[in-house]
Amino acid sequence: MRIKYLGLVVLALAIVPTAQASEELAKKYNCLACHQVDKKLVGPSYQDVAAKYKGQADAPDKLAAKVKAGGVGVWGQVPMPPNPTVPDADLKALIAWILALPPAAK
């Protein structure tokens, strides 16, 4: 029992910094000026993005391309500006964090 509990504590400690770091990256690259985790702002909520791409193996690559090049039309007619200066490692961490978010409460 003690080993199982210790394993859960280690897992929780491993997950929390990653989630926090990814939210910090979203702040660093000004993503939160247009996106919120749980509600639509200018762009879709990150929970809605996660739901839309759930189960799609190519979602990380699709989303990385959209962030780098920008786009319009997937979520309406408000364009997302390109963000080509976000380093690939940070972009990968941000997208993994977004895709791991739970669905929005309805």
N, CA, C and O atoms as a printed pandas DataFrame, in Angstrom:
     atom_number atom_name residue_name chain_id  residue_number  x_coord  y_coord  z_coord
0              1         N          MET        A               1    0.823   -1.193    0.000
1              2        CA          MET        A               1    0.000    0.000    0.000
2              3         C          MET        A               1    0.866    1.256    0.000
3              4         O          MET        A               1    0.590    2.222   -0.712
4              5         N          ARG        A               2    1.908    1.220    0.806
5              6        CA          ARG        A               2    2.782    2.375    0.919
6              7         C          ARG        A               2    3.474    2.675   -0.421
7              8         O          ARG        A               2    3.627    3.839   -0.789
8              9         N          ILE        A               3    3.885    1.639   -1.140
9             10        CA          ILE        A               3    4.554    1.817   -2.431
10            11         C          ILE        A               3    3.580    2.407   -3.449
11            12         O          ILE        A               3    3.952    3.286   -4.227
12            13         N          LYS        A               4    2.349    1.935   -3.447
13            14        CA          LYS        A               4    1.342    2.458   -4.360
14            15         C          LYS        A               4    1.112    3.950   -4.098
15            16         O          LYS        A               4    1.030    4.741   -5.038
16            17         N          TYR        A               5    1.009    4.326   -2.837
17            18        CA          TYR        A               5    0.806    5.732   -2.463
18            19         C          TYR        A               5    1.996    6.570   -2.914
19            20         O          TYR        A               5    1.819    7.654   -3.470
20            21         N          LEU        A               6    3.193    6.080   -2.679
21            22        CA          LEU        A               6    4.392    6.804   -3.078
22            23         C          LEU        A               6    4.427    6.994   -4.594
23            24         O          LEU        A               6    4.820    8.054   -5.080
24            25         N          GLY        A               7    4.020    5.978   -5.331
25            26        CA          GLY        A               7    3.966    6.083   -6.786
26            27         C          GLY        A               7    2.999    7.162   -7.233
27            28         O          GLY        A               7    3.299    7.905   -8.167
28            29         N          LEU        A               8    1.837    7.267   -6.582
29            30        CA          LEU        A               8    0.864    8.303   -6.923
30            31         C          LEU        A               8    1.391    9.692   -6.609
31            32         O          LEU        A               8    1.145   10.633   -7.363
32            33         N          VAL        A               9    2.107    9.828   -5.516
33            34        CA          VAL        A               9    2.686   11.128   -5.147
34            35         C          VAL        A               9    3.728   11.547   -6.186
35            36         O          VAL        A               9    3.751   12.698   -6.621
36            37         N          VAL        A              10    4.583   10.612   -6.576
37            38        CA          VAL        A              10    5.608   10.921   -7.579
38            39         C          VAL        A              10    4.956   11.305   -8.900
39            40         O          VAL        A              10    5.387   12.260   -9.546
40            41         N          LEU        A              11    3.920   10.572   -9.310
41            42        CA          LEU        A              11    3.209   10.887  -10.546
42            43         C          LEU        A              11    2.585   12.281  -10.476
43            44         O          LEU        A              11    2.688   13.055  -11.427
44            45         N          ALA        A              12    1.950   12.597   -9.375
45            46        CA          ALA        A              12    1.328   13.913   -9.215
46            47         C          ALA        A              12    2.371   15.018   -9.280
47            48         O          ALA        A              12    2.138   16.051   -9.906
48            49         N          LEU        A              13    3.498   14.818   -8.652
49            50        CA          LEU        A              13    4.557   15.829   -8.684
50            51         C          LEU        A              13    5.139   15.990  -10.084
51            52         O          LEU        A              13    5.571   17.081  -10.456
52            53         N          ALA        A              14    5.152   14.931  -10.843
53            54        CA          ALA        A              14    5.667   15.006  -12.212
54            55         C          ALA        A              14    4.703   15.743  -13.128
55            56         O          ALA        A              14    5.137   16.455  -14.034
56            57         N          ILE        A              15    3.406   15.587  -12.909
57            58        CA          ILE        A              15    2.397   16.204  -13.767
58            59         C          ILE        A              15    2.240   17.695  -13.479
59            60         O          ILE        A              15    2.158   18.489  -14.416
60            61         N          VAL        A              16    2.198   18.085  -12.243
61            62        CA          VAL        A              16    1.931   19.472  -11.872
62            63         C          VAL        A              16    2.937   20.446  -12.465
63            64         O          VAL        A              16    2.520   21.455  -13.034
64            65         N          PRO        A              17    4.259   20.197  -12.362
65            66        CA          PRO        A              17    5.180   21.159  -12.966
66            67         C          PRO        A              17    5.013   21.278  -14.480
67            68         O          PRO        A              17    5.173   22.370  -15.024
68            69         N          THR        A              18    4.700   20.194  -15.165
69            70        CA          THR        A              18    4.516   20.245  -16.609
70            71         C          THR        A              18    3.324   21.127  -16.958
71            72         O          THR        A              18    3.418   21.972  -17.847
72            73         N          ALA        A              19    2.212   20.937  -16.268
73            74        CA          ALA        A              19    1.027   21.754  -16.540
74            75         C          ALA        A              19    1.321   23.218  -16.236
75            76         O          ALA        A              19    0.960   24.101  -17.015
76            77         N          GLN        A              20    1.967   23.474  -15.125
77            78        CA          GLN        A              20    2.281   24.844  -14.753
78            79         C          GLN        A              20    3.249   25.453  -15.766
79            80         O          GLN        A              20    3.083   26.601  -16.181
80            81         N          ALA        A              21    4.260   24.679  -16.161
81            82        CA          ALA        A              21    5.239   25.179  -17.132
82            83         C          ALA        A              21    4.560   25.497  -18.452
83            84         O          ALA        A              21    4.894   26.499  -19.083
84            85         N          SER        A              22    3.627   24.684  -18.881
85            86        CA          SER        A              22    2.952   24.930  -20.144
86            87         C          SER        A              22    2.072   26.162  -20.077
87            88         O          SER        A              22    1.995   26.921  -21.044
88            89         N          GLU        A              23    1.414   26.369  -18.965
89            90        CA          GLU        A              23    0.616   27.589  -18.816
90            91         C          GLU        A              23    1.538   28.810  -18.797
91            92         O          GLU        A              23    1.198   29.863  -19.337
92            93         N          GLU        A              24    2.684   28.661  -18.183
93            94        CA          GLU        A              24    3.664   29.747  -18.188
94            95         C          GLU        A              24    4.150   30.028  -19.612
95            96         O          GLU        A              24    4.357   31.185  -19.976
96            97         N          LEU        A              25    4.332   28.984  -20.413
97            98        CA          LEU        A              25    4.722   29.184  -21.808
98            99         C          LEU        A              25    3.619   29.917  -22.576
99           100         O          LEU        A              25    3.905   30.787  -23.399
100          101         N          ALA        A              26    2.371   29.567  -22.306
101          102        CA          ALA        A              26    1.258   30.251  -22.966
102          103         C          ALA        A              26    1.269   31.740  -22.622
103          104         O          ALA        A              26    0.968   32.581  -23.469
104          105         N          LYS        A              27    1.609   32.052  -21.405
105          106        CA          LYS        A              27    1.733   33.459  -20.997
106          107         C          LYS        A              27    2.929   34.104  -21.683
107          108         O          LYS        A              27    2.836   35.219  -22.197
108          109         N          LYS        A              28    4.051   33.396  -21.685
109          110        CA          LYS        A              28    5.289   33.928  -22.260
110          111         C          LYS        A              28    5.126   34.307  -23.730
111          112         O          LYS        A              28    5.644   35.334  -24.172
112          113         N          TYR        A              29    4.412   33.484  -24.480
113          114        CA          TYR        A              29    4.253   33.729  -25.913
114          115         C          TYR        A              29    2.951   34.473  -26.241
115          116         O          TYR        A              29    2.547   34.549  -27.401
116          117         N          ASN        A              30    2.308   35.013  -25.217
117          118        CA          ASN        A              30    1.118   35.851  -25.361
118          119         C          ASN        A              30   -0.095   35.117  -25.936
119          120         O          ASN        A              30   -0.991   35.744  -26.502
120          121         N          CYS        A              31   -0.124   33.804  -25.794
121          122        CA          CYS        A              31   -1.258   33.010  -26.284
122          123         C          CYS        A              31   -2.546   33.349  -25.533
123          124         O          CYS        A              31   -3.642   33.297  -26.091
124          125         N          LEU        A              32   -2.387   33.696  -24.258
125          126        CA          LEU        A              32   -3.561   33.951  -23.424
126          127         C          LEU        A              32   -4.216   35.300  -23.719
127          128         O          LEU        A              32   -5.245   35.631  -23.129
128          129         N          ALA        A              33   -3.631   36.073  -24.620
129          130        CA          ALA        A              33   -4.289   37.305  -25.048
130          131         C          ALA        A              33   -5.526   36.976  -25.878
131          132         O          ALA        A              33   -6.471   37.764  -25.922
132          133         N          CYS        A              34   -5.526   35.816  -26.536
133          134        CA          CYS        A              34   -6.650   35.423  -27.398
134          135         C          CYS        A              34   -7.340   34.136  -26.964
135          136         O          CYS        A              34   -8.475   33.880  -27.366
136          137         N          HIS        A              35   -6.676   33.330  -26.156
137          138        CA          HIS        A              35   -7.223   32.033  -25.739
138          139         C          HIS        A              35   -7.289   31.952  -24.224
139          140         O          HIS        A              35   -6.437   32.499  -23.524
140          141         N          GLN        A              36   -8.301   31.269  -23.729
141          142        CA          GLN        A              36   -8.431   30.927  -22.316
142          143         C          GLN        A              36   -8.500   29.410  -22.240
143          144         O          GLN        A              36   -8.819   28.751  -23.229
144          145         N          VAL        A              37   -8.205   28.859  -21.083
145          146        CA          VAL        A              37   -8.278   27.409  -20.930
146          147         C          VAL        A              37   -9.709   26.929  -21.077
147          148         O          VAL        A              37   -9.967   25.952  -21.781
148          149         N          ASP        A              38  -10.648   27.606  -20.416
149          150        CA          ASP        A              38  -12.000   27.061  -20.282
150          151         C          ASP        A              38  -13.113   27.878  -20.939
151          152         O          ASP        A              38  -14.286   27.535  -20.792
152          153         N          LYS        A              39  -12.775   28.947  -21.657
153          154        CA          LYS        A              39  -13.831   29.709  -22.323
154          155         C          LYS        A              39  -13.280   30.409  -23.558
155          156         O          LYS        A              39  -12.090   30.712  -23.644
156          157         N          LYS        A              40  -14.172   30.657  -24.508
157          158        CA          LYS        A              40  -13.810   31.359  -25.733
158          159         C          LYS        A              40  -13.480   32.803  -25.395
159          160         O          LYS        A              40  -14.173   33.442  -24.602
160          161         N          LEU        A              41  -12.432   33.304  -25.994
161          162        CA          LEU        A              41  -12.094   34.717  -25.870
162          163         C          LEU        A              41  -12.134   35.264  -27.295
163          164         O          LEU        A              41  -13.222   35.393  -27.856
164          165         N          VAL        A              42  -11.028   35.580  -27.882
165          166        CA          VAL        A              42  -10.980   35.927  -29.303
166          167         C          VAL        A              42  -10.971   34.630  -30.112
167          168         O          VAL        A              42  -11.676   34.494  -31.112
168          169         N          GLY        A              43  -10.153   33.686  -29.650
169          170        CA          GLY        A              43  -10.085   32.363  -30.261
170          171         C          GLY        A              43  -10.771   31.349  -29.371
171          172         O          GLY        A              43  -11.283   31.698  -28.307
172          173         N          PRO        A              44  -10.784   30.089  -29.800
173          174        CA          PRO        A              44  -11.461   29.048  -29.020
174          175         C          PRO        A              44  -10.749   28.772  -27.701
175          176         O          PRO        A              44   -9.562   29.062  -27.549
176          177         N          SER        A              45  -11.489   28.209  -26.753
177          178        CA          SER        A              45  -10.857   27.790  -25.503
178          179         C          SER        A              45   -9.930   26.616  -25.808
179          180         O          SER        A              45  -10.132   25.885  -26.778
180          181         N          TYR        A              46   -8.935   26.454  -24.983
181          182        CA          TYR        A              46   -8.031   25.320  -25.173
182          183         C          TYR        A              46   -8.758   23.999  -24.948
183          184         O          TYR        A              46   -8.408   22.995  -25.567
184          185         N          GLN        A              47   -9.756   23.982  -24.079
185          186        CA          GLN        A              47  -10.541   22.762  -23.884
186          187         C          GLN        A              47  -11.306   22.411  -25.155
187          188         O          GLN        A              47  -11.424   21.234  -25.495
188          189         N          ASP        A              48  -11.827   23.411  -25.862
189          190        CA          ASP        A              48  -12.525   23.151  -27.127
190          191         C          ASP        A              48  -11.553   22.642  -28.191
191          192         O          ASP        A              48  -11.902   21.772  -28.989
192          193         N          VAL        A              49  -10.350   23.177  -28.201
193          194        CA          VAL        A              49   -9.333   22.695  -29.146
194          195         C          VAL        A              49   -9.021   21.232  -28.847
195          196         O          VAL        A              49   -8.955   20.411  -29.762
196          197         N          ALA        A              50   -8.830   20.907  -27.575
197          198        CA          ALA        A              50   -8.530   19.525  -27.187
198          199         C          ALA        A              50   -9.663   18.588  -27.613
199          200         O          ALA        A              50   -9.410   17.489  -28.106
200          201         N          ALA        A              51  -10.906   19.020  -27.423
201          202        CA          ALA        A              51  -12.055   18.189  -27.798
202          203         C          ALA        A              51  -12.118   17.988  -29.312
203          204         O          ALA        A              51  -12.399   16.883  -29.776
204          205         N          LYS        A              52  -11.863   19.034  -30.076
205          206        CA          LYS        A              52  -11.942   18.960  -31.534
206          207         C          LYS        A              52  -10.920   17.982  -32.104
207          208         O          LYS        A              52  -11.208   17.264  -33.062
208          209         N          TYR        A              53   -9.736   17.957  -31.519
209          210        CA          TYR        A              53   -8.644   17.144  -32.060
210          211         C          TYR        A              53   -8.428   15.837  -31.305
211          212         O          TYR        A              53   -7.473   15.111  -31.582
212          213         N          LYS        A              54   -9.308   15.533  -30.354
213          214        CA          LYS        A              54   -9.175   14.317  -29.547
214          215         C          LYS        A              54   -9.113   13.077  -30.437
215          216         O          LYS        A              54   -9.936   12.887  -31.333
216          217         N          GLY        A              55   -8.124   12.250  -30.167
217          218        CA          GLY        A              55   -7.996   10.979  -30.879
218          219         C          GLY        A              55   -7.349   11.075  -32.251
219          220         O          GLY        A              55   -7.165   10.052  -32.911
220          221         N          GLN        A              56   -7.003   12.258  -32.691
221          222        CA          GLN        A              56   -6.363   12.428  -33.996
222          223         C          GLN        A              56   -4.848   12.332  -33.822
223          224         O          GLN        A              56   -4.230   13.194  -33.197
224          225         N          ALA        A              57   -4.273   11.300  -34.367
225          226        CA          ALA        A              57   -2.838   11.070  -34.212
226          227         C          ALA        A              57   -1.997   12.210  -34.783
227          228         O          ALA        A              57   -0.908   12.491  -34.283
228          229         N          ASP        A              58   -2.497   12.858  -35.818
229          230        CA          ASP        A              58   -1.733   13.932  -36.446
230          231         C          ASP        A              58   -2.029   15.314  -35.847
231          232         O          ASP        A              58   -1.555   16.324  -36.367
232          233         N          ALA        A              59   -2.805   15.364  -34.766
233          234        CA          ALA        A              59   -3.179   16.645  -34.155
234          235         C          ALA        A              59   -1.971   17.486  -33.740
235          236         O          ALA        A              59   -1.958   18.684  -34.023
236          237         N          PRO        A              60   -0.962   16.920  -33.087
237          238        CA          PRO        A              60    0.169   17.774  -32.703
238          239         C          PRO        A              60    0.832   18.462  -33.905
239          240         O          PRO        A              60    1.178   19.642  -33.841
240          241         N          ASP        A              61    1.002   17.720  -34.989
241          242        CA          ASP        A              61    1.617   18.310  -36.186
242          243         C          ASP        A              61    0.706   19.365  -36.823
243          244         O          ASP        A              61    1.176   20.423  -37.242
244          245         N          LYS        A              62   -0.599   19.073  -36.895
245          246        CA          LYS        A              62   -1.549   20.039  -37.454
246          247         C          LYS        A              62   -1.541   21.339  -36.656
247          248         O          LYS        A              62   -1.486   22.431  -37.221
248          249         N          LEU        A              63   -1.599   21.203  -35.339
249          250        CA          LEU        A              63   -1.655   22.390  -34.491
250          251         C          LEU        A              63   -0.347   23.171  -34.522
251          252         O          LEU        A              63   -0.362   24.402  -34.498
252          253         N          ALA        A              64    0.776   22.476  -34.574
253          254        CA          ALA        A              64    2.067   23.162  -34.669
254          255         C          ALA        A              64    2.131   23.990  -35.951
255          256         O          ALA        A              64    2.596   25.129  -35.941
256          257         N          ALA        A              65    1.664   23.414  -37.041
257          258        CA          ALA        A              65    1.664   24.139  -38.317
258          259         C          ALA        A              65    0.754   25.363  -38.238
259          260         O          ALA        A              65    1.091   26.425  -38.760
260          261         N          LYS        A              66   -0.412   25.212  -37.578
261          262        CA          LYS        A              66   -1.337   26.342  -37.448
262          263         C          LYS        A              66   -0.739   27.461  -36.600
263          264         O          LYS        A              66   -0.902   28.639  -36.915
264          265         N          VAL        A              67   -0.053   27.093  -35.533
265          266        CA          VAL        A              67    0.561   28.116  -34.680
266          267         C          VAL        A              67    1.653   28.840  -35.455
267          268         O          VAL        A              67    1.713   30.070  -35.444
268          269         N          LYS        A              68    2.513   28.087  -36.125
269          270        CA          LYS        A              68    3.640   28.693  -36.860
270          271         C          LYS        A              68    3.159   29.584  -38.006
271          272         O          LYS        A              68    3.667   30.691  -38.181
272          273         N          ALA        A              69    2.186   29.113  -38.788
273          274        CA          ALA        A              69    1.756   29.834  -39.995
274          275         C          ALA        A              69    0.561   30.751  -39.774
275          276         O          ALA        A              69    0.307   31.640  -40.586
276          277         N          GLY        A              70   -0.175   30.546  -38.688
277          278        CA          GLY        A              70   -1.413   31.286  -38.489
278          279         C          GLY        A              70   -2.515   30.658  -39.331
279          280         O          GLY        A              70   -2.300   29.630  -39.974
280          281         N          GLY        A              71   -3.678   31.265  -39.329
281          282        CA          GLY        A              71   -4.771   30.712  -40.122
282          283         C          GLY        A              71   -6.085   31.402  -39.847
283          284         O          GLY        A              71   -6.190   32.272  -38.982
284          285         N          VAL        A              72   -7.079   30.993  -40.600
285          286        CA          VAL        A              72   -8.426   31.523  -40.458
286          287         C          VAL        A              72   -9.403   30.510  -41.024
287          288         O          VAL        A              72   -9.074   29.764  -41.947
288          289         N          GLY        A              73  -10.609   30.486  -40.465
289          290        CA          GLY        A              73  -11.664   29.656  -41.022
290          291         C          GLY        A              73  -12.028   28.424  -40.229
291          292         O          GLY        A              73  -13.165   27.961  -40.320
292          293         N          VAL        A              74  -11.112   27.874  -39.455
293          294        CA          VAL        A              74  -11.418   26.665  -38.690
294          295         C          VAL        A              74  -12.367   26.980  -37.539
295          296         O          VAL        A              74  -13.264   26.192  -37.239
296          297         N          TRP        A              75  -12.174   28.130  -36.895
297          298        CA          TRP        A              75  -12.975   28.519  -35.738
298          299         C          TRP        A              75  -13.770   29.790  -36.002
299          300         O          TRP        A              75  -14.251   30.415  -35.057
300          301         N          GLY        A              76  -13.915   30.177  -37.236
301          302        CA          GLY        A              76  -14.614   31.412  -37.571
302          303         C          GLY        A              76  -13.726   32.269  -38.445
303          304         O          GLY        A              76  -12.713   31.803  -38.966
304          305         N          GLN        A              77  -14.101   33.504  -38.601
305          306        CA          GLN        A              77  -13.389   34.383  -39.528
306          307         C          GLN        A              77  -12.366   35.302  -38.864
307          308         O          GLN        A              77  -11.763   36.134  -39.542
308          309         N          VAL        A              78  -12.161   35.172  -37.566
309          310        CA          VAL        A              78  -11.127   35.959  -36.899
310          311         C          VAL        A              78   -9.795   35.247  -37.124
311          312         O          VAL        A              78   -9.628   34.106  -36.695
312          313         N          PRO        A              79   -8.854   35.898  -37.785
313          314        CA          PRO        A              79   -7.590   35.222  -38.086
314          315         C          PRO        A              79   -6.699   35.068  -36.860
315          316         O          PRO        A              79   -6.683   35.913  -35.965
316          317         N          MET        A              80   -5.960   33.963  -36.848
317          318        CA          MET        A              80   -4.919   33.776  -35.843
318          319         C          MET        A              80   -3.609   34.192  -36.499
319          320         O          MET        A              80   -3.241   33.652  -37.542
320          321         N          PRO        A              81   -2.905   35.143  -35.901
321          322        CA          PRO        A              81   -1.648   35.575  -36.509
322          323         C          PRO        A              81   -0.591   34.478  -36.415
323          324         O          PRO        A              81   -0.639   33.643  -35.512
324          325         N          PRO        A              82    0.353   34.479  -37.334
325          326        CA          PRO        A              82    1.427   33.486  -37.272
326          327         C          PRO        A              82    2.349   33.747  -36.081
327          328         O          PRO        A              82    2.554   34.888  -35.667
328          329         N          ASN        A              83    2.889   32.674  -35.551
329          330        CA          ASN        A              83    3.818   32.749  -34.422
330          331         C          ASN        A              83    5.066   31.927  -34.741
331          332         O          ASN        A              83    5.341   30.941  -34.058
332          333         N          PRO        A              84    5.823   32.315  -35.766
333          334        CA          PRO        A              84    6.947   31.496  -36.218
334          335         C          PRO        A              84    8.148   31.487  -35.286
335          336         O          PRO        A              84    9.046   30.662  -35.457
336          337         N          THR        A              85    8.188   32.383  -34.302
337          338        CA          THR        A              85    9.362   32.463  -33.428
338          339         C          THR        A              85    9.268   31.580  -32.193
339          340         O          THR        A              85   10.223   31.508  -31.419
340          341         N          VAL        A              86    8.132   30.902  -31.987
341          342        CA          VAL        A              86    8.007   30.010  -30.835
342          343         C          VAL        A              86    8.914   28.798  -31.099
343          344         O          VAL        A              86    8.726   28.097  -32.093
344          345         N          PRO        A              87    9.887   28.545  -30.227
345          346        CA          PRO        A              87   10.779   27.401  -30.431
346          347         C          PRO        A              87   10.001   26.083  -30.469
347          348         O          PRO        A              87    9.006   25.917  -29.763
348          349         N          ASP        A              88   10.464   25.158  -31.296
349          350        CA          ASP        A              88    9.759   23.889  -31.477
350          351         C          ASP        A              88    9.550   23.139  -30.169
351          352         O          ASP        A              88    8.488   22.550  -29.967
352          353         N          ALA        A              89   10.534   23.145  -29.277
353          354        CA          ALA        A              89   10.389   22.430  -27.998
354          355         C          ALA        A              89    9.272   23.046  -27.151
355          356         O          ALA        A              89    8.482   22.324  -26.544
356          357         N          ASP        A              90    9.209   24.364  -27.110
357          358        CA          ASP        A              90    8.149   25.036  -26.360
358          359         C          ASP        A              90    6.791   24.797  -27.012
359          360         O          ASP        A              90    5.792   24.582  -26.325
360          361         N          LEU        A              91    6.764   24.836  -28.329
361          362        CA          LEU        A              91    5.518   24.600  -29.057
362          363         C          LEU        A              91    5.002   23.185  -28.802
363          364         O          LEU        A              91    3.803   22.984  -28.606
364          365         N          LYS        A              92    5.896   22.222  -28.806
365          366        CA          LYS        A              92    5.515   20.834  -28.536
366          367         C          LYS        A              92    4.936   20.697  -27.120
367          368         O          LYS        A              92    3.937   20.007  -26.918
368          369         N          ALA        A              93    5.564   21.353  -26.154
369          370        CA          ALA        A              93    5.075   21.305  -24.769
370          371         C          ALA        A              93    3.701   21.960  -24.650
371          372         O          ALA        A              93    2.815   21.425  -23.982
372          373         N          LEU        A              94    3.518   23.110  -25.290
373          374        CA          LEU        A              94    2.225   23.800  -25.258
374          375         C          LEU        A              94    1.119   22.943  -25.868
375          376         O          LEU        A              94    0.036   22.827  -25.296
376          377         N          ILE        A              95    1.386   22.350  -27.013
377          378        CA          ILE        A              95    0.373   21.549  -27.692
378          379         C          ILE        A              95    0.044   20.299  -26.891
379          380         O          ILE        A              95   -1.123   19.919  -26.797
380          381         N          ALA        A              96    1.045   19.658  -26.316
381          382        CA          ALA        A              96    0.786   18.478  -25.476
382          383         C          ALA        A              96   -0.090   18.857  -24.291
383          384         O          ALA        A              96   -1.001   18.114  -23.929
384          385         N          TRP        A              97    0.179   20.002  -23.689
385          386        CA          TRP        A              97   -0.620   20.480  -22.555
386          387         C          TRP        A              97   -2.062   20.739  -22.988
387          388         O          TRP        A              97   -3.001   20.331  -22.305
388          389         N          ILE        A              98   -2.233   21.412  -24.114
389          390        CA          ILE        A              98   -3.584   21.718  -24.608
390          391         C          ILE        A              98   -4.356   20.439  -24.898
391          392         O          ILE        A              98   -5.506   20.300  -24.484
392          393         N          LEU        A              99   -3.731   19.505  -25.608
393          394        CA          LEU        A              99   -4.426   18.272  -25.990
394          395         C          LEU        A              99   -4.746   17.378  -24.795
395          396         O          LEU        A              99   -5.624   16.520  -24.883
396          397         N          ALA        A             100   -4.048   17.571  -23.691
397          398        CA          ALA        A             100   -4.301   16.763  -22.481
398          399         C          ALA        A             100   -5.382   17.361  -21.584
399          400         O          ALA        A             100   -5.764   16.745  -20.589
400          401         N          LEU        A             101   -5.876   18.547  -21.920
401          402        CA          LEU        A             101   -6.890   19.173  -21.069
402          403         C          LEU        A             101   -8.198   18.390  -21.089
403          404         O          LEU        A             101   -8.565   17.804  -22.107
404          405         N          PRO        A             102   -8.890   18.386  -19.965
405          406        CA          PRO        A             102  -10.185   17.704  -19.907
406          407         C          PRO        A             102  -11.244   18.507  -20.673
407          408         O          PRO        A             102  -11.076   19.706  -20.895
408          409         N          PRO        A             103  -12.324   17.849  -21.072
409          410        CA          PRO        A             103  -13.390   18.575  -21.770
410          411         C          PRO        A             103  -14.023   19.634  -20.868
411          412         O          PRO        A             103  -14.030   19.513  -19.643
412          413         N          ALA        A             104  -14.543   20.655  -21.500
413          414        CA          ALA        A             104  -15.231   21.723  -20.758
414          415         C          ALA        A             104  -16.494   21.179  -20.107
415          416         O          ALA        A             104  -17.198   20.352  -20.686
416          417         N          ALA        A             105  -16.769   21.645  -18.915
417          418        CA          ALA        A             105  -18.011   21.270  -18.237
418          419         C          ALA        A             105  -19.184   21.949  -18.938
419          420         O          ALA        A             105  -19.127   23.144  -19.225
420          421         N          LYS        A             106  -20.211   21.219  -19.204
421          422        CA          LYS        A             106  -21.390   21.776  -19.894
422          423         C          LYS        A             106  -22.497   22.018  -18.916
423          424         O          LYS        A             106  -23.570   22.483  -19.300
